[in-house]
Structures are given as C-alpha cells and as structure tokens.
Amino acid sequence: MELEELIKRGYELLAEGDLDQALDASREIQKENPDEAEGFIMEAEVMQKLTQWDPSLKMVAKAMEMIGETSRLLNLRGYALMQKGDTENAREDFDAAIEIDDSPVGHRNVVLCLIIEERGTQALDYLVEQIRNNPKEVEHWVLMGDIMKKGGQAEKARGFYEQALTMNPDHAYARKQLEE
C-alpha cells in the first residue's frame, strides 16, 4: 500500500474507533517510512484515545524533532500535558498553537484547560469572546452547547447545537446531540 493510502486508511480506522488497526497502520508507516512524521503523529493520536499520555508525548516529541512545532503537534502535546495535570505548560502549548494558526482546536483546548483549573467563568468568557470574534466558527458553537449541556442547561445547549447545524447541516456531532 502506498504511503498516502496507508495514512488515509490509518486515520479512517482511528475515526472508526479501531484503535488496534490504527496503531498497526501507524507503526507500519514508521517502519516503511522512518523519516515520515505522520506515522508518529498517528500513534500519538491513538495513544491519546487510549489515555496513554506518556507514550503519546513520546511520539509527539519524535514528530517535533522531524517537522518542528506545528499547531497540530502543540495541541496534541498540550492536551496530553493537560490530562496529566500540567495545565501551565499545556496552556503555553495551546497559546503557541493559536499564535501559529488561530485554530478552533487550540481555542477549545484553552477552554478545557480553564475548566480543569476550575475557572469556569473565565472559560465561558473566553468562549463567548471567541464566538464574538469568529461567529462563523461552528466548533465554538458546538463547544458552548456542550458546556451548557454539562451545566444542566438543556434548552440553551439545544440552541447552540441548532446554530451549529444552521452553519453546517452535515455536522454529525451537533446533530447527534439534538437527537439525544
């Protein structure tokens, strides 16, 4: 199988939740293409799905040695650090990722970090500011829906999910939340 096909298949397996096969694909990429960072990145993502934070960090470090600190890698490293309780360094990674490309993933991770630090009001204020600054970013609306849902505000959550679907009718997660 060609490299691009193997990478595509590995991420399809990851999305389907077939973590064993996705891990096999990542290791095959590493074996056949040891200078290709994507195999290490894929393994880092599999390890995060398995809540194996240290192995994920090891794979992110290998990928960073190859391609430097990209937004994607900073978010992966930051997320693992956050899950390990190192919110200070995690936040530095998220802020650096946002500086690179202003990605919704970075902003989502900042919100999660603030919540973990029990700074819920700041998390909401931050997310509201993100929605205000970029009202067309669907993921901000979905995250606000999730926060409202977790906070017992089902009707408010519904409104945020509906807004996300208005913007992206194919957003499977938002649709699923409305069906529950």
Secondary structure, 3 states (H helix, E strand, C coil): CCHHHHHHHHHHHHHHCCHHHHHHHHHHHHHHCCCCHHHHHHHHHHHHHCCCHHHHHHHHHHHHHHHCCCHHHHHHHHHHHHHCCCHHHHHHHHHHHHHHHCCHHHHHHHHHHHHHCCCHHHHHHHHHHHHHHCCCCHHHHHHHHHHHHHCCCHHHHHHHHHHHHHHCCCCHHHHHHHHC
